[in-house]
Amino acid sequence: PKHGYAITRDVAEQAGVQLGPGTLYGAIRRLEDRGLIAALPPEERRRPYRLTAAGERVLTETATRMRRVADLGLTRLAAGQEPA
C-alpha cells in the first residue's frame, strides 16, 4: 500500500518520469473505477491505495506481455535483425 506522494516518488526513481498531480490522481481514479486498486483508510492527511486481486491479475498479465516484447526486442538486437 502506498499513498500518492510515495507512488510519485517510486515512479520518478524507477522510471525516471515525473508525474504531475493531475496525471497521478487521474490514473488512480481510473484504476479505482476499474476495481484494480482500493483506497485504504487515511493515514493522517494521506490516503494509501492497494492492489486488489483483480489488479494483481491484470498487473501480472501486463508485465508478462511487456517482458515478452522486451525479450523479443533484445533477441533481435543481439542477432542483428531489423524489426519487422
C-alpha positions as CSV (number, residue, x, y, z in Angstrom):
1,P,0.0,0.0,0.0
2,K,1.2,3.5,-0.9
3,H,-0.2,7.0,-0.9
4,G,0.0,9.3,-3.9
5,Y,3.3,11.1,-3.0
6,A,5.0,7.7,-2.4
7,I,3.7,6.5,-5.8
8,T,5.0,9.6,-7.5
9,R,8.5,9.1,-5.9
10,D,8.6,5.5,-6.9
11,V,7.7,6.3,-10.5
12,A,10.4,9.0,-10.6
13,E,13.1,6.8,-9.1
14,Q,12.2,3.6,-11.1
15,A,11.1,5.0,-14.4
16,G,12.7,8.4,-14.5
17,V,9.3,10.0,-15.1
18,Q,8.0,13.0,-13.1
19,L,4.2,12.6,-12.7
20,G,2.1,15.7,-12.1
21,P,-0.8,15.5,-9.6
22,G,-3.4,15.6,-12.4
23,T,-1.8,12.6,-14.1
24,L,-1.3,10.6,-11.0
25,Y,-4.7,11.2,-9.4
26,G,-6.5,10.8,-12.8
27,A,-4.8,7.4,-13.1
28,I,-5.7,6.4,-9.5
29,R,-9.3,7.3,-10.2
30,R,-9.4,5.2,-13.3
31,L,-7.7,2.2,-11.5
32,E,-10.3,2.5,-8.7
33,D,-13.2,2.7,-11.2
34,R,-11.9,-0.5,-12.8
35,G,-11.6,-2.2,-9.4
36,L,-7.8,-2.7,-9.8
37,I,-6.9,-0.7,-6.7
38,A,-8.7,0.1,-3.5
39,A,-8.3,3.0,-1.1
40,L,-7.4,2.2,2.4
41,P,-8.4,4.3,5.5
42,P,-6.5,7.6,5.6
43,E,-3.2,7.9,7.5
44,E,-3.2,11.5,8.8
45,R,-3.7,13.6,5.6
46,R,-2.6,10.8,3.2
47,R,-4.8,8.1,1.6
48,P,-3.0,4.9,0.7
49,Y,-4.1,2.6,-2.0
50,R,-3.5,-1.2,-2.5
51,L,-3.8,-3.5,-5.4
52,T,-6.9,-5.7,-5.4
53,A,-6.9,-9.3,-6.5
54,A,-8.1,-8.2,-9.9
55,G,-5.4,-5.6,-10.0
56,E,-2.7,-8.2,-9.3
57,R,-4.0,-10.4,-12.1
58,V,-4.0,-7.5,-14.6
59,L,-0.6,-6.3,-13.5
60,T,0.9,-9.8,-13.8
61,E,-0.6,-10.3,-17.3
62,T,0.6,-6.8,-18.4
63,A,4.1,-7.3,-17.0
64,T,4.3,-10.7,-18.7
65,R,3.3,-9.3,-22.1
66,M,5.9,-6.4,-21.6
67,R,8.6,-9.0,-20.7
68,R,7.8,-10.9,-23.9
69,V,8.1,-7.8,-26.0
70,A,11.3,-6.7,-24.3
71,D,12.8,-10.2,-24.7
72,L,11.9,-10.3,-28.4
73,G,13.5,-6.9,-29.0
74,L,16.6,-7.8,-27.1
75,T,16.9,-11.1,-29.0
76,R,16.5,-9.3,-32.4
77,L,19.1,-6.7,-31.4
78,A,21.5,-9.4,-30.3
79,A,21.0,-11.2,-33.6
80,G,21.4,-8.0,-35.7
81,Q,18.0,-8.3,-37.2
82,E,15.9,-5.4,-38.2
83,P,12.4,-5.0,-36.6
84,A,9.6,-6.3,-38.7
